[in-house]
Amino acid sequence: MEEFLKSNGIEYEHHDLLSEPAAVEHLRSRGIKSLPVTIIDDTEVVIGYYPKKLIPALKLDVSVDLSGKTAWLAEKYDAILSAAVRANNQFSQEQLDTIVPWRPWSLRDTVLHILAFPEIAYLSHEVGSMSWDDMQAQDKRLEGVTTASQIAEYGLKVRDDIIAFLNSGNAEGFEREVPAHYGGEVTVLELLNIVLSHSTHHLKQVYHYMTTDLGITLENPATDADLDGIQTPDALI
């Protein structure tokens, strides 16, 4: 977000919600519950990193083209989803059934979320949306995926399908604008870029949980090179 603003010569004020209670209260008073958020002239609110919404809101004369990022996204999805499957393969069924400390989910729910969110984003080029209804339907479809081996099989298929799509040269699919649950419309490629960050953040949380709560030594985790260029929040939890 800040790179986008800086590169387009936009003056802005950055507020760190971890150290600025007044900023947190200001967002709450406006009913804003999602981050990142950009407030323009104290009137227009843009939630999330959506260049297609920020450009007209900021009256910029620029265009957005993520088509050159398809190879990069394919490489990163290969790395992150493969790493999620490797982490999953270290869990016993008892561990998968434990509740993680940062939200009322089981570890199984969390790992599936890392894998399923990208699938819903990728499939939006066919179904035309990534809505709460789409996510609830996905949760229903995955109710029978409960064991580590089933999760791994599902995750590897998601990885392969996304990589195939990103390498397909399907410009129409990449540029299709779809309504997303984050708010507003984005292209499928923008959505995959956003969701990559989302899944990577959850993977980092899982790593932390594995080492600090479960006492598991990570086997072949995602490397710094794998994570390079993927934007995630500074706060882990």
Rosetta constraint file for C-alpha pairs under 8 A:
AtomPair CA 1 CA 5 HARMONIC 6.40 0.50
AtomPair CA 1 CA 49 HARMONIC 6.15 0.50
AtomPair CA 2 CA 6 HARMONIC 6.00 0.50
AtomPair CA 3 CA 7 HARMONIC 5.91 0.50
AtomPair CA 4 CA 8 HARMONIC 6.35 0.50
AtomPair CA 5 CA 9 HARMONIC 6.31 0.50
AtomPair CA 5 CA 10 HARMONIC 5.08 0.50
AtomPair CA 5 CA 11 HARMONIC 7.43 0.50
AtomPair CA 5 CA 12 HARMONIC 7.70 0.50
AtomPair CA 6 CA 10 HARMONIC 5.83 0.50
AtomPair CA 6 CA 11 HARMONIC 7.51 0.50
AtomPair CA 8 CA 60 HARMONIC 7.83 0.50
AtomPair CA 15 CA 20 HARMONIC 7.00 0.50
AtomPair CA 15 CA 23 HARMONIC 6.78 0.50
AtomPair CA 16 CA 20 HARMONIC 5.88 0.50
AtomPair CA 16 CA 23 HARMONIC 7.76 0.50
AtomPair CA 17 CA 21 HARMONIC 6.56 0.50
AtomPair CA 17 CA 23 HARMONIC 6.19 0.50
AtomPair CA 17 CA 24 HARMONIC 5.75 0.50
AtomPair CA 20 CA 24 HARMONIC 6.70 0.50
AtomPair CA 21 CA 25 HARMONIC 6.25 0.50
AtomPair CA 22 CA 26 HARMONIC 6.12 0.50
AtomPair CA 23 CA 27 HARMONIC 6.37 0.50
AtomPair CA 24 CA 28 HARMONIC 6.28 0.50
AtomPair CA 25 CA 29 HARMONIC 6.06 0.50
AtomPair CA 26 CA 30 HARMONIC 6.51 0.50
AtomPair CA 27 CA 31 HARMONIC 6.29 0.50
AtomPair CA 27 CA 32 HARMONIC 5.10 0.50
AtomPair CA 27 CA 33 HARMONIC 7.25 0.50
AtomPair CA 28 CA 32 HARMONIC 5.66 0.50
AtomPair CA 28 CA 33 HARMONIC 6.92 0.50
AtomPair CA 34 CA 47 HARMONIC 6.63 0.50
AtomPair CA 34 CA 48 HARMONIC 7.50 0.50
AtomPair CA 35 CA 47 HARMONIC 6.40 0.50
AtomPair CA 35 CA 48 HARMONIC 6.01 0.50
AtomPair CA 36 CA 47 HARMONIC 6.12 0.50
AtomPair CA 36 CA 48 HARMONIC 5.05 0.50
AtomPair CA 36 CA 49 HARMONIC 6.91 0.50
AtomPair CA 37 CA 45 HARMONIC 7.03 0.50
AtomPair CA 37 CA 46 HARMONIC 5.75 0.50
AtomPair CA 37 CA 47 HARMONIC 4.38 0.50
AtomPair CA 37 CA 48 HARMONIC 5.70 0.50
AtomPair CA 37 CA 49 HARMONIC 7.80 0.50
AtomPair CA 38 CA 45 HARMONIC 5.85 0.50
AtomPair CA 38 CA 46 HARMONIC 5.14 0.50
AtomPair CA 38 CA 47 HARMONIC 6.36 0.50
AtomPair CA 38 CA 48 HARMONIC 7.84 0.50
AtomPair CA 39 CA 43 HARMONIC 6.68 0.50
AtomPair CA 39 CA 44 HARMONIC 5.70 0.50
AtomPair CA 39 CA 45 HARMONIC 4.64 0.50
AtomPair CA 39 CA 46 HARMONIC 6.45 0.50
AtomPair CA 40 CA 44 HARMONIC 5.08 0.50
AtomPair CA 40 CA 45 HARMONIC 6.39 0.50
AtomPair CA 40 CA 57 HARMONIC 7.64 0.50
AtomPair CA 40 CA 58 HARMONIC 7.60 0.50
AtomPair CA 44 CA 57 HARMONIC 7.57 0.50
AtomPair CA 46 CA 50 HARMONIC 7.72 0.50
AtomPair CA 46 CA 53 HARMONIC 7.10 0.50
AtomPair CA 46 CA 54 HARMONIC 6.99 0.50
AtomPair CA 47 CA 182 HARMONIC 7.22 0.50
AtomPair CA 47 CA 183 HARMONIC 6.92 0.50
AtomPair CA 48 CA 182 HARMONIC 6.80 0.50
AtomPair CA 48 CA 183 HARMONIC 7.90 0.50
AtomPair CA 49 CA 194 HARMONIC 7.64 0.50
AtomPair CA 50 CA 54 HARMONIC 6.09 0.50
AtomPair CA 50 CA 186 HARMONIC 6.76 0.50
AtomPair CA 50 CA 190 HARMONIC 7.68 0.50
AtomPair CA 51 CA 55 HARMONIC 5.71 0.50
AtomPair CA 51 CA 64 HARMONIC 6.86 0.50
AtomPair CA 52 CA 56 HARMONIC 7.22 0.50
AtomPair CA 52 CA 64 HARMONIC 7.13 0.50
AtomPair CA 52 CA 186 HARMONIC 6.83 0.50
AtomPair CA 53 CA 57 HARMONIC 6.29 0.50
AtomPair CA 53 CA 184 HARMONIC 7.79 0.50
AtomPair CA 54 CA 58 HARMONIC 5.87 0.50
AtomPair CA 55 CA 59 HARMONIC 5.91 0.50
AtomPair CA 55 CA 60 HARMONIC 5.08 0.50
AtomPair CA 55 CA 61 HARMONIC 7.44 0.50
AtomPair CA 55 CA 62 HARMONIC 7.12 0.50
AtomPair CA 55 CA 63 HARMONIC 7.94 0.50
AtomPair CA 56 CA 60 HARMONIC 6.16 0.50
AtomPair CA 66 CA 70 HARMONIC 7.39 0.50
AtomPair CA 66 CA 189 HARMONIC 6.75 0.50
AtomPair CA 66 CA 190 HARMONIC 7.17 0.50
AtomPair CA 67 CA 171 HARMONIC 7.61 0.50
AtomPair CA 67 CA 174 HARMONIC 7.38 0.50
AtomPair CA 67 CA 189 HARMONIC 7.59 0.50
AtomPair CA 69 CA 73 HARMONIC 5.96 0.50
AtomPair CA 70 CA 74 HARMONIC 6.07 0.50
AtomPair CA 70 CA 166 HARMONIC 5.39 0.50
AtomPair CA 70 CA 167 HARMONIC 6.89 0.50
AtomPair CA 70 CA 189 HARMONIC 7.82 0.50
AtomPair CA 71 CA 75 HARMONIC 6.24 0.50
AtomPair CA 71 CA 166 HARMONIC 6.92 0.50
AtomPair CA 71 CA 167 HARMONIC 6.81 0.50
AtomPair CA 72 CA 76 HARMONIC 6.19 0.50
AtomPair CA 73 CA 77 HARMONIC 5.93 0.50
AtomPair CA 73 CA 166 HARMONIC 7.36 0.50
AtomPair CA 73 CA 192 HARMONIC 7.95 0.50
AtomPair CA 73 CA 193 HARMONIC 7.11 0.50
AtomPair CA 74 CA 78 HARMONIC 6.10 0.50
AtomPair CA 74 CA 162 HARMONIC 7.29 0.50
AtomPair CA 74 CA 163 HARMONIC 4.98 0.50
AtomPair CA 74 CA 166 HARMONIC 5.87 0.50
AtomPair CA 74 CA 167 HARMONIC 7.19 0.50
AtomPair CA 75 CA 79 HARMONIC 6.35 0.50
AtomPair CA 75 CA 163 HARMONIC 7.87 0.50
AtomPair CA 76 CA 80 HARMONIC 6.04 0.50
AtomPair CA 76 CA 196 HARMONIC 7.96 0.50
AtomPair CA 76 CA 226 HARMONIC 6.53 0.50
AtomPair CA 76 CA 227 HARMONIC 7.73 0.50
AtomPair CA 77 CA 81 HARMONIC 5.72 0.50
AtomPair CA 77 CA 82 HARMONIC 7.89 0.50
AtomPair CA 77 CA 159 HARMONIC 6.71 0.50
AtomPair CA 77 CA 162 HARMONIC 7.62 0.50
AtomPair CA 77 CA 163 HARMONIC 7.19 0.50
AtomPair CA 77 CA 196 HARMONIC 7.01 0.50
AtomPair CA 78 CA 82 HARMONIC 5.82 0.50
AtomPair CA 78 CA 159 HARMONIC 6.14 0.50
AtomPair CA 78 CA 160 HARMONIC 7.85 0.50
AtomPair CA 78 CA 163 HARMONIC 7.03 0.50
AtomPair CA 79 CA 83 HARMONIC 6.06 0.50
AtomPair CA 79 CA 222 HARMONIC 6.90 0.50
AtomPair CA 79 CA 226 HARMONIC 5.89 0.50
AtomPair CA 80 CA 84 HARMONIC 6.19 0.50
AtomPair CA 80 CA 199 HARMONIC 7.98 0.50
AtomPair CA 80 CA 200 HARMONIC 6.61 0.50
AtomPair CA 80 CA 203 HARMONIC 7.98 0.50
AtomPair CA 80 CA 222 HARMONIC 6.70 0.50
AtomPair CA 80 CA 226 HARMONIC 7.17 0.50
AtomPair CA 80 CA 227 HARMONIC 7.88 0.50
AtomPair CA 81 CA 85 HARMONIC 6.27 0.50
AtomPair CA 81 CA 114 HARMONIC 7.74 0.50
AtomPair CA 81 CA 115 HARMONIC 6.63 0.50
AtomPair CA 81 CA 155 HARMONIC 6.86 0.50
AtomPair CA 81 CA 156 HARMONIC 7.50 0.50
AtomPair CA 81 CA 159 HARMONIC 6.05 0.50
AtomPair CA 82 CA 86 HARMONIC 6.27 0.50
AtomPair CA 82 CA 155 HARMONIC 7.81 0.50
AtomPair CA 82 CA 156 HARMONIC 7.07 0.50
AtomPair CA 82 CA 159 HARMONIC 7.36 0.50
AtomPair CA 83 CA 87 HARMONIC 6.20 0.50
AtomPair CA 83 CA 220 HARMONIC 7.62 0.50
AtomPair CA 83 CA 221 HARMONIC 5.85 0.50
AtomPair CA 83 CA 222 HARMONIC 5.52 0.50
AtomPair CA 84 CA 88 HARMONIC 6.13 0.50
AtomPair CA 84 CA 111 HARMONIC 7.05 0.50
AtomPair CA 84 CA 114 HARMONIC 7.42 0.50
AtomPair CA 84 CA 115 HARMONIC 7.74 0.50
AtomPair CA 84 CA 203 HARMONIC 6.54 0.50
AtomPair CA 85 CA 89 HARMONIC 6.21 0.50
AtomPair CA 85 CA 151 HARMONIC 7.63 0.50
AtomPair CA 85 CA 152 HARMONIC 5.36 0.50
AtomPair CA 85 CA 155 HARMONIC 6.32 0.50
AtomPair CA 85 CA 156 HARMONIC 7.31 0.50
AtomPair CA 86 CA 90 HARMONIC 6.88 0.50
AtomPair CA 86 CA 219 HARMONIC 7.56 0.50
AtomPair CA 86 CA 220 HARMONIC 7.43 0.50
AtomPair CA 86 CA 221 HARMONIC 7.50 0.50
AtomPair CA 87 CA 91 HARMONIC 7.32 0.50
AtomPair CA 87 CA 207 HARMONIC 7.88 0.50
AtomPair CA 87 CA 218 HARMONIC 7.31 0.50
AtomPair CA 87 CA 219 HARMONIC 7.36 0.50
AtomPair CA 87 CA 221 HARMONIC 7.23 0.50
AtomPair CA 88 CA 111 HARMONIC 7.00 0.50
AtomPair CA 88 CA 148 HARMONIC 6.13 0.50
AtomPair CA 88 CA 151 HARMONIC 7.55 0.50
AtomPair CA 88 CA 152 HARMONIC 7.00 0.50
AtomPair CA 89 CA 148 HARMONIC 5.90 0.50
AtomPair CA 89 CA 149 HARMONIC 7.28 0.50
AtomPair CA 89 CA 152 HARMONIC 7.10 0.50
AtomPair CA 90 CA 219 HARMONIC 7.96 0.50
AtomPair CA 91 CA 95 HARMONIC 5.78 0.50
AtomPair CA 91 CA 96 HARMONIC 6.22 0.50
AtomPair CA 91 CA 148 HARMONIC 6.93 0.50
AtomPair CA 92 CA 96 HARMONIC 6.31 0.50
AtomPair CA 92 CA 148 HARMONIC 7.47 0.50
AtomPair CA 93 CA 97 HARMONIC 6.33 0.50
AtomPair CA 93 CA 147 HARMONIC 6.51 0.50
AtomPair CA 93 CA 148 HARMONIC 7.12 0.50
AtomPair CA 94 CA 98 HARMONIC 6.70 0.50
AtomPair CA 95 CA 107 HARMONIC 7.12 0.50
AtomPair CA 95 CA 214 HARMONIC 7.89 0.50
AtomPair CA 96 CA 106 HARMONIC 6.61 0.50
AtomPair CA 96 CA 107 HARMONIC 4.83 0.50
AtomPair CA 96 CA 108 HARMONIC 4.75 0.50
AtomPair CA 96 CA 148 HARMONIC 7.86 0.50
AtomPair CA 97 CA 106 HARMONIC 5.49 0.50
AtomPair CA 97 CA 107 HARMONIC 6.11 0.50
AtomPair CA 97 CA 108 HARMONIC 6.27 0.50
AtomPair CA 98 CA 106 HARMONIC 5.29 0.50
AtomPair CA 98 CA 107 HARMONIC 5.84 0.50
AtomPair CA 99 CA 104 HARMONIC 6.51 0.50
AtomPair CA 99 CA 105 HARMONIC 5.51 0.50
AtomPair CA 99 CA 106 HARMONIC 4.12 0.50
AtomPair CA 99 CA 107 HARMONIC 5.99 0.50
AtomPair CA 100 CA 104 HARMONIC 6.86 0.50
AtomPair CA 100 CA 105 HARMONIC 6.02 0.50
AtomPair CA 100 CA 106 HARMONIC 5.79 0.50
AtomPair CA 100 CA 107 HARMONIC 5.89 0.50
AtomPair CA 100 CA 209 HARMONIC 7.49 0.50
AtomPair CA 102 CA 237 HARMONIC 6.37 0.50
AtomPair CA 105 CA 109 HARMONIC 5.72 0.50
AtomPair CA 105 CA 110 HARMONIC 6.43 0.50
AtomPair CA 106 CA 110 HARMONIC 6.36 0.50
AtomPair CA 107 CA 111 HARMONIC 6.22 0.50
AtomPair CA 107 CA 206 HARMONIC 7.97 0.50
AtomPair CA 108 CA 112 HARMONIC 6.13 0.50
AtomPair CA 108 CA 146 HARMONIC 7.06 0.50
AtomPair CA 109 CA 113 HARMONIC 6.03 0.50
AtomPair CA 110 CA 114 HARMONIC 6.41 0.50
AtomPair CA 110 CA 202 HARMONIC 7.48 0.50
AtomPair CA 110 CA 206 HARMONIC 7.90 0.50
AtomPair CA 111 CA 115 HARMONIC 6.62 0.50
AtomPair CA 111 CA 203 HARMONIC 7.79 0.50
AtomPair CA 111 CA 206 HARMONIC 7.87 0.50
AtomPair CA 112 CA 116 HARMONIC 5.72 0.50
AtomPair CA 112 CA 151 HARMONIC 6.93 0.50
AtomPair CA 112 CA 155 HARMONIC 7.93 0.50
AtomPair CA 113 CA 117 HARMONIC 5.68 0.50
AtomPair CA 113 CA 199 HARMONIC 7.66 0.50
AtomPair CA 114 CA 118 HARMONIC 7.35 0.50
AtomPair CA 114 CA 198 HARMONIC 7.92 0.50
AtomPair CA 114 CA 199 HARMONIC 4.71 0.50
AtomPair CA 114 CA 200 HARMONIC 7.62 0.50
AtomPair CA 114 CA 202 HARMONIC 6.50 0.50
AtomPair CA 114 CA 203 HARMONIC 6.94 0.50
AtomPair CA 115 CA 119 HARMONIC 6.80 0.50
AtomPair CA 115 CA 155 HARMONIC 5.72 0.50
AtomPair CA 115 CA 158 HARMONIC 6.97 0.50
AtomPair CA 115 CA 199 HARMONIC 7.43 0.50
AtomPair CA 116 CA 120 HARMONIC 6.29 0.50
AtomPair CA 116 CA 138 HARMONIC 7.55 0.50
AtomPair CA 116 CA 155 HARMONIC 7.97 0.50
AtomPair CA 116 CA 158 HARMONIC 7.72 0.50
AtomPair CA 117 CA 121 HARMONIC 6.30 0.50
AtomPair CA 117 CA 135 HARMONIC 7.88 0.50
AtomPair CA 117 CA 195 HARMONIC 6.85 0.50
AtomPair CA 117 CA 199 HARMONIC 7.36 0.50
AtomPair CA 118 CA 122 HARMONIC 6.04 0.50
AtomPair CA 118 CA 158 HARMONIC 7.84 0.50
AtomPair CA 118 CA 162 HARMONIC 7.94 0.50
AtomPair CA 118 CA 192 HARMONIC 6.64 0.50
AtomPair CA 118 CA 195 HARMONIC 6.02 0.50
AtomPair CA 118 CA 196 HARMONIC 6.99 0.50
AtomPair CA 118 CA 199 HARMONIC 7.62 0.50
AtomPair CA 119 CA 123 HARMONIC 6.02 0.50
AtomPair CA 119 CA 158 HARMONIC 6.01 0.50
AtomPair CA 119 CA 162 HARMONIC 7.25 0.50
AtomPair CA 120 CA 124 HARMONIC 6.21 0.50
AtomPair CA 120 CA 130 HARMONIC 6.39 0.50
AtomPair CA 120 CA 134 HARMONIC 7.33 0.50
AtomPair CA 120 CA 135 HARMONIC 7.16 0.50
AtomPair CA 120 CA 138 HARMONIC 7.67 0.50
AtomPair CA 121 CA 125 HARMONIC 7.86 0.50
AtomPair CA 121 CA 130 HARMONIC 6.19 0.50
AtomPair CA 121 CA 188 HARMONIC 6.93 0.50
AtomPair CA 121 CA 191 HARMONIC 6.23 0.50
AtomPair CA 121 CA 192 HARMONIC 5.87 0.50
AtomPair CA 121 CA 195 HARMONIC 7.21 0.50
AtomPair CA 122 CA 162 HARMONIC 6.41 0.50
AtomPair CA 122 CA 165 HARMONIC 7.90 0.50
AtomPair CA 122 CA 188 HARMONIC 6.92 0.50
AtomPair CA 122 CA 192 HARMONIC 6.64 0.50
AtomPair CA 123 CA 127 HARMONIC 6.29 0.50
AtomPair CA 124 CA 128 HARMONIC 4.88 0.50
AtomPair CA 124 CA 129 HARMONIC 4.97 0.50
AtomPair CA 124 CA 130 HARMONIC 5.87 0.50
AtomPair CA 124 CA 178 HARMONIC 6.92 0.50
AtomPair CA 124 CA 188 HARMONIC 6.70 0.50
AtomPair CA 125 CA 129 HARMONIC 7.68 0.50
AtomPair CA 125 CA 173 HARMONIC 5.29 0.50
AtomPair CA 125 CA 174 HARMONIC 7.24 0.50
AtomPair CA 125 CA 176 HARMONIC 6.34 0.50
AtomPair CA 125 CA 178 HARMONIC 7.68 0.50
AtomPair CA 125 CA 188 HARMONIC 6.12 0.50
AtomPair CA 126 CA 173 HARMONIC 7.82 0.50
AtomPair CA 128 CA 177 HARMONIC 7.82 0.50
AtomPair CA 128 CA 178 HARMONIC 5.43 0.50
AtomPair CA 128 CA 179 HARMONIC 7.48 0.50
AtomPair CA 129 CA 134 HARMONIC 7.58 0.50
AtomPair CA 129 CA 178 HARMONIC 4.95 0.50
AtomPair CA 129 CA 179 HARMONIC 5.16 0.50
AtomPair CA 129 CA 180 HARMONIC 6.10 0.50
AtomPair CA 130 CA 134 HARMONIC 5.92 0.50
AtomPair CA 130 CA 135 HARMONIC 7.30 0.50
AtomPair CA 130 CA 178 HARMONIC 7.18 0.50
AtomPair CA 130 CA 179 HARMONIC 6.34 0.50
AtomPair CA 130 CA 180 HARMONIC 4.73 0.50
AtomPair CA 130 CA 181 HARMONIC 6.05 0.50
AtomPair CA 131 CA 135 HARMONIC 6.38 0.50
AtomPair CA 131 CA 179 HARMONIC 7.17 0.50
AtomPair CA 131 CA 180 HARMONIC 5.65 0.50
AtomPair CA 131 CA 181 HARMONIC 4.79 0.50
AtomPair CA 132 CA 136 HARMONIC 6.11 0.50
AtomPair CA 132 CA 181 HARMONIC 6.15 0.50
AtomPair CA 133 CA 137 HARMONIC 6.08 0.50
AtomPair CA 134 CA 138 HARMONIC 6.18 0.50
AtomPair CA 135 CA 139 HARMONIC 6.22 0.50
AtomPair CA 136 CA 140 HARMONIC 6.32 0.50
AtomPair CA 137 CA 141 HARMONIC 6.32 0.50
AtomPair CA 138 CA 142 HARMONIC 6.29 0.50
AtomPair CA 139 CA 143 HARMONIC 6.35 0.50
AtomPair CA 145 CA 150 HARMONIC 5.56 0.50
AtomPair CA 145 CA 151 HARMONIC 6.02 0.50
AtomPair CA 146 CA 150 HARMONIC 6.51 0.50
AtomPair CA 146 CA 151 HARMONIC 6.76 0.50
AtomPair CA 147 CA 151 HARMONIC 6.17 0.50
AtomPair CA 148 CA 152 HARMONIC 6.05 0.50
AtomPair CA 149 CA 153 HARMONIC 6.20 0.50
AtomPair CA 150 CA 154 HARMONIC 6.21 0.50
AtomPair CA 151 CA 155 HARMONIC 5.99 0.50
AtomPair CA 152 CA 156 HARMONIC 6.12 0.50
AtomPair CA 153 CA 157 HARMONIC 6.40 0.50
AtomPair CA 154 CA 158 HARMONIC 6.30 0.50
AtomPair CA 155 CA 159 HARMONIC 6.16 0.50
AtomPair CA 156 CA 160 HARMONIC 6.16 0.50
AtomPair CA 157 CA 161 HARMONIC 6.04 0.50
AtomPair CA 158 CA 162 HARMONIC 6.13 0.50
AtomPair CA 159 CA 163 HARMONIC 6.19 0.50
AtomPair CA 160 CA 164 HARMONIC 6.07 0.50
AtomPair CA 161 CA 165 HARMONIC 6.20 0.50
AtomPair CA 162 CA 166 HARMONIC 6.15 0.50
AtomPair CA 163 CA 167 HARMONIC 6.09 0.50
AtomPair CA 164 CA 168 HARMONIC 5.97 0.50
AtomPair CA 165 CA 169 HARMONIC 7.73 0.50
AtomPair CA 165 CA 170 HARMONIC 7.36 0.50
AtomPair CA 166 CA 170 HARMONIC 7.74 0.50
AtomPair CA 170 CA 174 HARMONIC 6.18 0.50
AtomPair CA 171 CA 175 HARMONIC 6.06 0.50
AtomPair CA 172 CA 176 HARMONIC 6.00 0.50
AtomPair CA 173 CA 188 HARMONIC 7.00 0.50
AtomPair CA 174 CA 187 HARMONIC 6.63 0.50
AtomPair CA 174 CA 188 HARMONIC 5.28 0.50
AtomPair CA 174 CA 189 HARMONIC 5.09 0.50
AtomPair CA 175 CA 187 HARMONIC 5.10 0.50
AtomPair CA 175 CA 188 HARMONIC 6.11 0.50
AtomPair CA 175 CA 189 HARMONIC 6.63 0.50
AtomPair CA 176 CA 187 HARMONIC 5.22 0.50
AtomPair CA 176 CA 188 HARMONIC 5.86 0.50
AtomPair CA 177 CA 185 HARMONIC 5.93 0.50
AtomPair CA 177 CA 186 HARMONIC 5.13 0.50
AtomPair CA 177 CA 187 HARMONIC 4.17 0.50
AtomPair CA 177 CA 188 HARMONIC 6.34 0.50
AtomPair CA 178 CA 185 HARMONIC 5.21 0.50
AtomPair CA 178 CA 186 HARMONIC 5.63 0.50
AtomPair CA 178 CA 187 HARMONIC 6.08 0.50
AtomPair CA 178 CA 188 HARMONIC 6.76 0.50
AtomPair CA 179 CA 183 HARMONIC 7.08 0.50
AtomPair CA 179 CA 184 HARMONIC 5.70 0.50
AtomPair CA 179 CA 185 HARMONIC 4.32 0.50
AtomPair CA 179 CA 186 HARMONIC 6.58 0.50
AtomPair CA 180 CA 184 HARMONIC 6.25 0.50
AtomPair CA 180 CA 185 HARMONIC 6.03 0.50
AtomPair CA 180 CA 186 HARMONIC 7.00 0.50
AtomPair CA 180 CA 191 HARMONIC 7.88 0.50
AtomPair CA 186 CA 190 HARMONIC 6.13 0.50
AtomPair CA 186 CA 191 HARMONIC 6.34 0.50
AtomPair CA 187 CA 191 HARMONIC 6.18 0.50
AtomPair CA 188 CA 192 HARMONIC 6.18 0.50
AtomPair CA 189 CA 193 HARMONIC 6.24 0.50
AtomPair CA 190 CA 194 HARMONIC 6.28 0.50
AtomPair CA 191 CA 195 HARMONIC 6.07 0.50
AtomPair CA 192 CA 196 HARMONIC 6.00 0.50
AtomPair CA 193 CA 197 HARMONIC 6.85 0.50
AtomPair CA 194 CA 198 HARMONIC 6.52 0.50
AtomPair CA 195 CA 199 HARMONIC 6.11 0.50
AtomPair CA 196 CA 200 HARMONIC 6.08 0.50
AtomPair CA 196 CA 230 HARMONIC 7.41 0.50
AtomPair CA 197 CA 201 HARMONIC 6.15 0.50
AtomPair CA 197 CA 230 HARMONIC 5.80 0.50
AtomPair CA 197 CA 231 HARMONIC 5.64 0.50
AtomPair CA 197 CA 232 HARMONIC 5.55 0.50
AtomPair CA 198 CA 202 HARMONIC 6.54 0.50
AtomPair CA 198 CA 232 HARMONIC 7.16 0.50
AtomPair CA 199 CA 203 HARMONIC 6.16 0.50
AtomPair CA 200 CA 204 HARMONIC 6.30 0.50
AtomPair CA 200 CA 227 HARMONIC 7.91 0.50
AtomPair CA 200 CA 230 HARMONIC 7.64 0.50
AtomPair CA 200 CA 232 HARMONIC 7.14 0.50
AtomPair CA 201 CA 205 HARMONIC 6.43 0.50
AtomPair CA 201 CA 232 HARMONIC 5.63 0.50
AtomPair CA 201 CA 233 HARMONIC 7.19 0.50
AtomPair CA 201 CA 236 HARMONIC 7.36 0.50
AtomPair CA 202 CA 206 HARMONIC 6.23 0.50
AtomPair CA 203 CA 207 HARMONIC 6.24 0.50
AtomPair CA 204 CA 208 HARMONIC 6.30 0.50
AtomPair CA 204 CA 236 HARMONIC 7.34 0.50
AtomPair CA 205 CA 209 HARMONIC 6.21 0.50
AtomPair CA 205 CA 236 HARMONIC 6.28 0.50
AtomPair CA 205 CA 237 HARMONIC 7.06 0.50
AtomPair CA 206 CA 210 HARMONIC 6.05 0.50
AtomPair CA 207 CA 211 HARMONIC 6.33 0.50
AtomPair CA 207 CA 218 HARMONIC 7.36 0.50
AtomPair CA 208 CA 212 HARMONIC 5.93 0.50
AtomPair CA 208 CA 213 HARMONIC 7.82 0.50
AtomPair CA 209 CA 213 HARMONIC 5.16 0.50
AtomPair CA 209 CA 214 HARMONIC 6.50 0.50
AtomPair CA 210 CA 214 HARMONIC 4.91 0.50
AtomPair CA 210 CA 215 HARMONIC 6.05 0.50
AtomPair CA 210 CA 216 HARMONIC 5.19 0.50
AtomPair CA 210 CA 217 HARMONIC 7.43 0.50
AtomPair CA 210 CA 218 HARMONIC 7.54 0.50
AtomPair CA 211 CA 215 HARMONIC 4.82 0.50
AtomPair CA 211 CA 216 HARMONIC 5.06 0.50
AtomPair CA 211 CA 217 HARMONIC 6.14 0.50
AtomPair CA 211 CA 218 HARMONIC 7.28 0.50
AtomPair CA 212 CA 216 HARMONIC 7.94 0.50
AtomPair CA 222 CA 226 HARMONIC 5.79 0.50
AtomPair CA 222 CA 227 HARMONIC 6.93 0.50
AtomPair CA 223 CA 227 HARMONIC 6.36 0.50
AtomPair CA 224 CA 228 HARMONIC 5.92 0.50
